[in-house]
Structures are given as C-alpha cells and as structure tokens.
Amino acid sequence: MGCAPSIHVSHSGVIYCRDSEESNSPHQTTTISQGTTTLHGLFVKTDAADSIPSVLAYQSRQPPPSAGPRRKERRESGGASARSRTPHCCSVEAETQTSSSSAKVSTTEVKVGPMRLTQYPIQVLLVFAKEDNQSNGFWWACDRAGYRCHIAWTPESALECFLDKHQEIVVIDHRNSKYFDAEDICRSIRATEPSEHTVILAVVPRTSADQEETSVLPLLDAGFDRQFMENSSITACYNELVQIEHGEVRSQFKLRACNAVFTALDHCQEAVEITNEDHVIQYVNPAFERMMGYCKGELIGKELTELPKSDKNSADVLDNINTFIKKGKEWQGVYYARRKSGDSIQQHVKITPVVGQGGQIRHFVSLKRLHCTNENNKQLYKSHREDKYTGDNSQSESSSYKCKNRRKDSVDVKSITSQSSDAPSLQTRRYSSMARIHSMTIEAPITKVINIINAAQENSPITVAEALDRVLEILRTTELYSPQLGTKDEDPHTSDLVGGLMNDGLRRLSGNEYVFSKNMNLSHAHLPVPNTINDVPPCIAQLLDNEESWDFNIFELEAVTNKRPLVYLGLKVFARFGVSEFLNCSEATLRAWLQVIEANYHSSNSYHNSTHAADVLHATAFFLGKERVKGSLDHLDEVAALIAATIHDVDHPGRTNSFLCNAGSELAVLYNDTAVLESHHTALAFQLTTKDSKYNIFKNIDRNRYRTLRQAIIDMVLATEMTKHFEHVNKFVNSINKPMASEDSSPHSEGSNTDCTANIKNFPDNQTLIKRMMIKCADVANPCRPLELCIEWAGRISEEYFAQTDEEKRQGLPVVMPVFDRNTCSIPKSQISFIDYFITDMFDAWDAFAHLPVLMQHLANNYKHWKTLDDLKCKSLRLPSENNN
C-alpha cells in the first residue's frame, strides 16, 4: 500500500510489522518485544494485543541522505511503555525525539511584560493518510529544527495523540479527501480545550499556472490557521515551521502564560476590575464579586455608568478621576461605591491606565479594598472573612481585608465638622486626620515619617496627640526648609529680599508682557566674534600671579582687561586644574570657548556680568584647593564645578526670576515659571558650546563621560536658584556636618580627614551636596570678601535692583522688592538682612567642612561695617566723610 513501515493490529490480536529496509521511509524499523520473544519484520500471533502502545517512540540518529532513494536504518530507542488499548484496526503514530544536534533538551526564554518564561521544544503532529515525500519533508524539517514530531495516519489516532501531547503545531494533509476529511479532523481537534493555543496548518495541492488560486476562507471556517502549498523540500517545510514558531506559536505561548496571571487574579484578596477605554467592564475577580455582591455575568459587558452610584461622593470626584486617567496618569484615593444590595461602602481605589493597541489607552485596571471606618464596611468585612476563611482556611488572614483599625473607632474624614476641644472629639479628629496617608502605598520617606507619628498617637495623652497633630500639619506643607518670617512691618528689607529671591513671582497682571530692552536683547546674532588671544599682556599676568589668594582683586582685573576678565582668569585657573587634559581638548579650543561664553554675558549689567562670573570662578577654584574639599571630590567633579561657575549666569538680563514671571517673558513661559534664569543659563551654555567644533570643549570625550559631566554641571547651576536655598543648606548640615561632628567627638577619632573624605567619596549623593554647597557659597561670597571688594559688590547689586524697581514702575508691573527704591533704600539694612537671613548659617556650615577662617573674619568685619552705618542712620555704602575722601 506504500505506507511502510506500519503496524496493523487486527481484532484477533495479530501484529503485522514490516521492516523499513526495503522502503524510503524516514520512520524507524519497529521492533516488538513480547514476553521473551523478539521478532523483526515477521508475522506474529499473540494474545497481548491489548498491551500494544498507541504511540511508539523512536530517536532519529541519521540526517537525511544527500542522494539515493534508500535511508539508513535507525536503531530504536528504549521501548515505549505499554498502554492499555482496545484492539481495533488502525494505524499507529510514531514519535521522534529532538535531533542529535540538540540531544540535550534546549529551552528558550521568552519575556511577557515583567514575566520571564521558559519555552520548551515545540511539538508537532503530522496527520497524513499515507507516507509520501510531503510527510517525509515535514518529518525531516522537524528533525532539523529540533522539534518533537509525532505522525498519525488516521483521524482517531490523530485526535488521541493530540489529547495526549497537546502539540503546538498540527499539520494536516488536505490534498486528497479519498482517505479522510481533513476539515473534519481539524474541527474535531478544534472542539477540544487544548486546541485554543494550537496552530493548525493545511497542506493543500499545488495549483497549476492556468488555475485560479482558491480562497482560504473555507479553511479558516473549518478551524485552520494557515495553508501550505504542497512542497516536499525540507528547507521549504523547515522555513514554514520556523516562521510559525516565531510568529503564532510564540504569541500563543505568551497568551497561555496569561492563565497564571488570571489564576493569581482569581485568588487575589483585592478586588480587581478591568474595563476598556469606554469603561465597559471586561473582567472582575471573585474578590470583586464578594465585595460588590454581583456575579460576573451581571457585570461583564456593562458600562460603569449603568451601575448604581453612591450619593456620598463629592460632586467633582468623578471629574477628578477622569481628568487623571484620560491623561494616562494613575489616580488613587477614597471612593464610595454602591453594592447590589443598595448599601454604600467606602473603598480605597487605585485606577491605572494601560496603553495598548496603537499606543492608546485601551484598558483601565482598578484595585479596590475596603476602608473600614463605618459599620457597613465592618459588617461587610466580617461577612467576607466568614465566607472566605471557613473550613481549613480559617487560620489565614487577608492583608487586604484585614482592617486593623489603627485609628480605633475613627469616622470618615469628610464627616468631621466639629473642632471643639473636648476629649472625645479630639480623639476622633486625631485618629482620622491622616486616614488617606495611611491608605497610600507610596513609600516615600515623608510618608514613613507621617506613619510613624500617626502610630505614636494611638496611645498618647491628649496633649501629646495635639502636639503631634500640629507636627503633621507642618509636615504636610511644601516649604519644609523655608523659615517662616514675621510680619512685613518687623523687617521689610528681609521680607522683600525673600520675596524677590525665593518666590516665583506669580502675581500676574493681564496684558503685561515684558520685552527686553536693546541692551538686554536675547538675540546673540549681534555679538562680535572675539579675536584669538595669543599672549597674556604683562600687566594682566602680574595680576594673575595672585589669583590663588582669597584677597585677589577681581575689579583690577576687570579694569585692565576692558571688562573681559573671564577669559584671562579662566585660562589660568583651568590650566592649574588640568581641564584641557581632562577634556582632551586643545588650549585654543578652551580659549575660544571662554571667549564665546564671556561674550554672552551682558557688560551693561551692573552686577550680573562676566566680572561676577570670574569672581565666582575664582571662589570655586579657591574652595577646590581646600584639603577636605579636594579629598572629597574626583577630577570630573572639579572640572564640572569650574565649568558650572563659568557659565552659571551667562546671558543674565539683570532682572530676577520674579520679575520675568510677572512680566510674562518668553523665558518664563518657556521654563514654566520654574528656575527660569538658571535653566536658561545651562541650556544656552550647552547650545553655544556644541554648535561649533571650534569651541566645543566636549567634542573629544566619550558619551558616558559627557553625560555624567553635563548632569553635574546642570545640577550645580540649578542649585544657585534661591527658592531651594534652605533645602540645600539643611541637607548639607544633616548629611555632612552632623556626621562629621559625631566622628570628631568620638573617643576613637584621631581627627584625621582621610576617613571622612573616603566615606564621602563612597556616597555620590554626599559629593553632590558638597558641589551644590560650594557653588552656592561661591555665588554669594561677596560679604566674605575684603571690605573694599564687599562694598563694591553691594553697590553693584543694589544698583541692579534699583534699575529693576524703576522698570517695574514704568511697566506697571508688581514691584517685587519695594525697599529697593533708589530714593529711599538703606543699603546697609539690605546687606544686614541678606547676611542674617542667607549668609551666616550657610557659611558657618561651609566653614565647618572646608575650614575657612579668613572668610569668616572678613564676614565679621563686613557685618560690623554695615551695622555701624545702620546705627548711624546712614543709607549709603560709606559714611559721607569717607565718600569725600
């Protein structure tokens, strides 16, 4: 019949086995062992027909021959275990193991979201009525791909083998209906549960050139997934199978893994609800059914709007939720829901949008758990526990429904209206004040602190609980590091300084739009390209010989360089710290870069010009030379600090952030009224640097080093923004000063800086704090300069503030710092306020780390100078008698 070798089992139990030596079959010669007799290719009569296995296992040992009709005989593997079977006249499948090239079972790792799965070798079932070149082609293709292959010759054996093995790919011969109906076989397989994740391939006859190709729709209707045009080439069959594996099979494998996820959801103690983008319910888990009193059939396919709503929610809660989730943001909070019984229950709800097809939000996943603060919730919780934990599971507890009431008999936060001081009301109020915080899953440090305080309130006396409530109110504010001032009448200078330097100035006046005047134009097209500097003139070189001293006079350098001190000081300082070597750039490139940066400072500004930048660069270099600072930072940190100091105020318009925000300037709009100038300084500096290779100092460093360096520079420049001044100072004190003080006071401490700096280097966050503190101190070090320099800087900054006030009045803008009116301002008072409020504490902390006795002595002398002038009611920089001199 041409389908050798095969085993035929008759009703009488006769086994016919034909040796494959005379056939072209790739299937193995079958050896039947029964009792003590083993016969090859013989007619055998036995009473053991019932024990003939329905699947015989073989191991392929030989590759397909390159030529010739004969196949080498392959030895059988260990005999398959017998399985009871009713005798009937049928053909029996053969199974091949993976090829010899992959004798060890190879697995593939597949990722589905966060899950990592292991995919074992693919199993293939071939269903052919007879052996031919096409069945052989698929057989050898499976061998080459390392798949486990089974072959069945009858519909019955095909279905039996599929139910036993659950193959991922089934190939059915659809070329001739003489032997069996391929579509019936496909339908019978599709009727089984395992076929949900199986790909079924129909082998169809090849059409001639003059024939029109038939439609695949009948095949799809029968349950086939693909069709394969008859082609006995092993490579063609191999390509088809491999494409199926990496396409449909891999996808089905991932879908099959979802069974584990759904099993987890079904056993999850939190209620889970999944809806589509139109809020149609697609899935609810059993916990959701128990919580809401519905069964799945009553919910699946319904829109959320069809379900009854509780009237206890505030009017805007749904709008608030929709606003969040439609933007792709997660929403969480307390929400009232109505059960099927009509009761309202309070839930902690977390709704997460999930992006799907087309990059659009396609699902919303809601996690819900009871908020046990009222009797309905407590009764429902109790009934849930009784339903869930009866029998053997009565000892286990659900963390989601376990409402250990930390606030005892607290009520809903919204229901608290009484503010009386009697004990019961206070008890109720204090245990309810942080209900939402405790329900949150975000483990931020401040949340942990609040949770600790809240837990401490439980058994505290009323007086202690009141004090802790006040603490919690303070912790809920955003300005945790900003000191609170008294009234403006107490110290208007301090109040105006704080308002001008630390606020974002969001006092809008409709229709006002600030336009920079010509001398502050943000366009850089008018700036001339600086000439190359070949030699430093002797007079400048002589001044720079003293640049390592803190008493270095930057104004003398400004005068001899025609208001361009930054290039000359920069070349000297950068050479001393090996900046060119670190960046692997030439001195010419560095010089050109310094020229470009300085050209973008506004010489028309009385204070924020390149002289100020050079002064800050000088202070930064001085600090980097201090032993403890130098030992705490790496070379990259030093280079980043010097570059940050150079660019930190580039293109400064001579106006504060508050002014720009109030004026609605383009920069304020661009940077969303947040750190406007500081963001502009860094962005412009990098734009200028990278737009031309002639002055691109970063062009020769690798990407990773550039990214690290860039991030450090940006971080330091942004630290000069005053709104976070106290945050930076307090973090430095708590993370650097206090641990150092503890080590110094330890009896085992030997007073060496080595261990301290080594510890700091081990913590990058501490290095960041040091760099921020260093540039902040360098930026406002004027009160710590020698008296004459301090007075000059005070006059310059006052003039710039006077000019801003004048322009605010002309433009009809809010006056940010009213005390800086040139006709009434007391400069000594403004300096005293600035030193008291911003300088003293910061430099005390910096001095404790870097050891700066000279600076602290200058600060004391300068403060005394301003105090003397103020006591004498003098509003100018010097006494009149000194001015005359």
CORZILIN-V840143 format. One record per residue. PSI is psi in whole degrees, 0 to 359 (* if undefined). Layout:
psi = <PSI	PSI>
This chain:
psi = <353	12	50	156	152	161	125	130	113	169	334	359	14	131	125	123	125	131	146	4	330	6	168	14	140	353	151	150	134	132	126	123	125	120	233	5	129	121	139	120	31	163	119	137	127	160	7	26	328	339	8	127	145	341	124	131	138	159	125	127	332	143	163	140	149	337	164	148	344	146	145	141	136	143	151	153	179	141	144	148	142	146	134	139	138	129	133	165	108	171	156	138	160	147	136	142	181	158	165	335	342	50	323	133	115	142	159	135	131	136	132	100	231	353	141	117	157	119	123	169	143	143	136	136	121	127	103	145	333	162	133	187	328	316	322	322	315	324	310	332	319	320	317	322	351	24	155	125	136	147	135	142	350	156	320	312	329	312	319	317	322	318	335	321	338	56	148	330	133	126	118	132	115	21	334	125	10	325	318	163	108	323	325	319	317	316	322	324	317	337	350	154	319	340	353	329	23	142	124	126	132	126	114	154	149	138	146	167	329	0	145	136	137	159	149	354	318	323	316	321	328	345	358	151	327	164	149	120	130	122	111	0	129	321	318	316	319	314	319	314	319	321	320	318	313	352	267	319	316	320	316	326	319	320	323	328	338	340	323	322	316	326	318	317	321	331	1	142	344	143	130	132	130	128	164	186	340	13	33	128	127	334	139	146	170	326	324	318	316	319	317	348	6	163	163	318	334	348	318	129	354	148	150	330	341	343	147	143	149	143	10	348	150	159	329	5	318	320	321	317	311	324	319	305	332	338	4	13	147	141	138	146	192	135	142	132	155	125	170	327	348	349	145	134	148	129	148	122	137	116	124	121	143	124	135	225	136	12	14	160	120	343	155	124	122	126	129	138	155	141	100	78	359	170	322	315	318	318	319	318	318	317	325	318	320	320	322	326	32	161	220	340	13	341	342	151	143	127	333	321	357	98	76	104	96	340	19	240	46	159	177	142	319	341	355	115	337	136	21	164	9	156	312	318	319	318	316	314	317	327	350	345	329	30	317	322	319	335	345	148	357	122	59	155	319	327	319	319	314	320	320	315	318	320	325	339	337	308	23	152	161	318	319	320	321	317	319	327	320	321	316	323	319	318	337	350	163	332	68	336	358	123	147	127	164	205	163	330	334	317	82	328	313	317	317	322	315	315	321	327	334	349	159	356	33	63	89	141	121	138	351	130	119	131	128	140	171	319	358	19	134	355	135	8	334	349	129	148	123	149	153	138	117	314	146	124	150	320	325	318	322	319	319	346	338	14	344	351	144	334	11	132	101	334	329	320	323	319	314	343	9	51	29	60	344	321	313	314	322	316	319	312	315	324	320	327	7	39	316	319	319	317	352	42	158	162	328	319	317	319	316	321	316	323	317	316	314	325	339	6	148	109	342	341	137	331	304	75	189	340	319	318	317	323	317	322	318	315	319	315	322	315	322	339	350	142	311	324	312	321	344	343	156	172	321	320	320	314	316	319	318	319	317	317	322	320	358	339	24	137	30	131	0	20	154	166	320	319	313	321	315	327	351	38	163	322	319	320	317	318	20	38	21	120	51	302	317	320	321	319	312	316	313	320	316	326	314	321	319	355	346	127	341	329	25	96	349	2	340	7	152	165	315	317	321	315	317	315	315	316	320	319	312	316	320	318	318	334	343	352	131	347	336	23	308	332	313	316	314	322	321	315	314	328	334	301	310	314	323	318	323	319	321	326	353	140	340	357	138	5	11	145	348	310	321	309	327	318	321	319	334	348	100	328	323	322	322	317	320	316	319	314	323	312	330	314	320	324	328	36	4	317	348	4	166	151	313	320	319	316	318	316	321	320	321	315	325	318	321	320	323	316	323	315	318	316	324	320	320	319	350	29	162	137	112	317	83	332	340	59	123	342	341	348	140	105	318	319	318	322	320	314	317	316	315	316	322	322	310	305	319	315	334	316	318	321	321	333	312	348	90	65	325	315	318	328	318	319	316	317	318	319	319	321	311	325	320	315	318	320	330	9	27	129	357	184	330	167	148	323	324	324	323	329	*>
